[in-house]
Amino acid sequence: MNESNFRFAYPDHLYALIGVFVCICIYILYRIINRKKLNKLADKELLPIILPDYAPFRKNLKFCLFICSAIFFIIAWAQPQYGVKKQNVKKKGVEIAIALDVSNSMLAEDIKPNRIEKAKFSIQRIINKLDQNKLSIITFAGEAFVQLPMTTDVGASKLFLQTISPNIIDKQGTAIGAAIATCMRSFSGNDKVAKTIIIISDGENHEDDAIGMAQQAKEKGITLHTIGMGTTNGVPIPIKNQYGQTNFMMDKNGSPVTTKLNEQMLQEIASAGGGIYSREDFSPILKALDNMEKSDFESSEFNVYNERFQIFLILGLICLLLEFCILERKNKYLKDIDIFNFKM
């Protein structure tokens, strides 16, 4: 431990001392005005006769004790810390790559508010619950991109998640195979850490061999889970125009384009990847992740400071207690006692 380190955890709180300084100035001004009034009332020698209980020293002492307590409380509020030691923390978990379908079909409102927003909300649940693991986010439609590289930064994960929408990928479609390949590239080269892929989609794969890619992932020791978003009933795809008005996507014949959940495709992909399929419910996936073997994948060192606010808090309470016990006026039972001429 290096005992020479002193700091305030919240130094901005010390600005409250300005308020204490203002109170002192106001009190001094009040005492000056009050003294002038008393001087007009009588001479200094006559004041003890006219005002026998008047005790300016007591007022000043009470005010000083009150100010001292306020200063000590403010210092305690700023959380002084003295003494620091290094602490090494290892993170233990798994690597998770989440692939989110952002094709236009994910705008369907067969689940509220729509498929993609419900998926984003559920992904946030995963981030909150599995904050000790490494996480990457891949978005895909007709092609796949790494939206967030593998990280342990929970704040960054939530920030990037909020920016995801179907507008971030121009090429439409649902290339689940490309998403799986991109997920595999997002993992670290640490073979000791367990890895898993979570595909979140409506399952309308039109682009590639997703089942074949899932089998490749399994051969590399990567578990693949799928989560279906939507219902099996065909629903139209809402599209907003430049004026914010909602229309529906039309085909070449002018008929509304409908989309429905392809559960069979997602079940086959999960089976080929050695994982499980769940419809809208992330709980089975979370349980499967909890049961995976955790490994040390990151070590970080940070300073731990010893808290010293307790000392100032106690001093503040002592000053406040003394201020409460001291009367502003002389005690009528003790005012005539002269401790220097006291006789037994």
Disulfide bonds with the S-S distance in Angstrom:
none
